[in-house]
């Protein structure tokens, strides 16, 4: 699953005349620009220069590698990033994240050019919800309001009444009248967490999951807890229920960061993608932060292989050549936008 690559939905804007045909072909075939860069080049400085020249902004997710987070104009979770994408005055948005995030930015800001450094940066959770299957599921359950997590394709968002993120999922579900039956997709762990918090029984949950969050090992976290008995356990709601049950706090990446910033403990075991530890260490240098271990100690599965495809070099080349660009057909964009805007209004 870690090695799954881009889906057929990904689209390229191949019509720009000022593009080198070879580069376009390369991006079309490989998903990114493969080009040597002078090792003496200061990539961070060059990226800053290109951003100024092109009036571009870099939005980075918390799961990016540290050096990418450090050159971003804004680092955040999916909710904060989509708000930034909706509000920015920049002409170009470079999304340092996975495909559905860049696509969400394009849906919200169709007049902007949205770039993503590697089209292979997909998402196993988004891939666990295919549009044709989800459409059939909705048709089989008429009268349900459809709530979808932001980790979905534009096609799924177009089938959705209201989008949510892990930061606002409970709030979004609670904004819908309690007697209105719901479909929630695609993350089964987040869905079950919402059902438990809201007590909402009239909610059908799609059976999808994120391969990173499902890999955490209960046994190995409990062993760590024996070693650091004072540590608090912070868990993302995409993790399986047994991991949630031993948590001192369950919440989004932004929520986990906020909790550790305001809490008095000095040690935390953090069960989400390990990229969040960079911002936590920057803002809490005096605290001990331990990445929760996955089941297989050799696999590095608490790193999202898709997120880790984004590098400084790819960001530099993407800004330089303005490729790969994300496009969304206008009719699809308009349908998908409604469900995202509805979330932003809640
Ligand atoms: S961590 Fe999971 S949900 Fe997030 S982008 Fe990676 S595969 Fe998708």
Boltz pocket constraint, residues with backbone or C-beta under 6 A from the ligand:
constraints:
  - pocket:
      binder: B
      contacts: [[A, 63], [A, 98], [A, 122], [A, 123], [A, 124], [A, 125], [A, 126], [A, 151], [A, 210], [A, 211], [A, 212], [A, 213], [A, 273], [A, 304], [A, 305], [A, 306], [A, 307]]
      max_distance: 6.0
